[in-house]
Amino acid sequence: MRIKYLLSLAVLLLFRGAELFAQCSQCKQAAAATDENGNLVVGTGLNFGILYLLAMPFVFAAVLGGVWFYKTRQAKLAQQTS
């Protein structure tokens, strides 16, 4: 069973390999942008996008943790006053 899974994964990666290395047109444009003088500026706009994508899961986890903490604290306070 495991060998069939690994073999099918290898076949899928073999046929889809070229698309895995492809970039979207916005990424290509941001990576090879030029400033107002025509000088090549490599990746300045791309760095902010990478940091944004990196931060989003942490922000999402923090919001969920904050909501969970608030709800459990309110439930404990309500239980103590009853």
C-alpha positions as CSV (number, residue, x, y, z in Angstrom):
1,M,0.0,0.0,0.0
2,R,2.8,2.4,0.9
3,I,4.7,1.6,-2.2
4,K,1.7,2.4,-4.4
5,Y,1.2,5.7,-2.6
6,L,4.9,6.7,-3.1
7,L,4.9,5.5,-6.7
8,S,1.7,7.5,-7.5
9,L,3.2,10.6,-5.8
10,A,6.4,10.2,-7.8
11,V,4.4,9.9,-11.1
12,L,2.4,13.0,-10.3
13,L,5.4,15.0,-9.4
14,L,7.2,13.8,-12.6
15,F,4.4,15.0,-14.9
16,R,3.6,18.2,-13.0
17,G,7.3,19.2,-12.3
18,A,7.5,22.0,-14.7
19,E,4.4,23.7,-13.2
20,L,5.8,23.4,-9.7
21,F,8.7,25.8,-10.6
22,A,6.5,28.3,-12.5
23,Q,5.8,31.7,-11.1
24,C,2.8,33.9,-11.5
25,S,3.2,37.0,-13.6
26,Q,2.9,39.3,-10.6
27,C,5.8,37.6,-8.8
28,K,8.0,37.8,-12.0
29,Q,7.2,41.5,-12.3
30,A,7.9,42.3,-8.7
31,A,11.1,40.4,-8.7
32,A,12.4,42.2,-11.8
33,A,11.1,45.7,-11.1
34,T,12.8,48.9,-12.1
35,D,12.9,52.2,-10.3
36,E,12.1,55.6,-11.8
37,N,15.7,55.9,-13.2
38,G,15.5,52.5,-15.0
39,N,17.8,50.7,-12.6
40,L,17.0,47.1,-11.9
41,V,15.6,46.7,-8.3
42,V,15.5,43.0,-7.4
43,G,12.8,41.9,-5.0
44,T,12.0,45.0,-3.0
45,G,8.3,44.6,-3.4
46,L,8.5,40.9,-3.0
47,N,9.9,41.1,0.5
48,F,6.8,42.8,2.0
49,G,4.6,40.1,0.3
50,I,6.6,37.3,1.8
51,L,6.5,38.8,5.3
52,Y,2.7,39.4,4.9
53,L,2.2,35.7,4.0
54,L,4.4,34.6,6.8
55,A,2.6,36.7,9.4
56,M,-1.0,35.7,8.5
57,P,-1.0,32.2,10.1
58,F,0.4,33.7,13.4
59,V,-2.2,36.5,13.4
60,F,-4.9,33.9,12.8
61,A,-3.7,31.7,15.6
62,A,-3.4,34.6,18.0
63,V,-6.9,35.8,17.3
64,L,-8.3,32.3,17.8
65,G,-6.3,31.9,21.0
66,G,-7.5,35.3,22.2
67,V,-11.2,34.4,21.5
68,W,-10.7,31.0,23.2
69,F,-9.1,32.6,26.2
70,Y,-11.8,35.2,26.5
71,K,-14.6,32.7,26.2
72,T,-13.2,30.3,28.8
73,R,-12.4,33.2,31.2
74,Q,-16.0,34.5,30.9
75,A,-17.4,31.0,31.5
76,K,-15.3,30.5,34.6
77,L,-16.3,33.9,36.0
78,A,-20.0,33.2,35.3
79,Q,-19.6,29.8,37.0
80,Q,-18.0,31.3,40.1
81,T,-20.7,34.0,40.5
82,S,-23.5,31.4,40.2
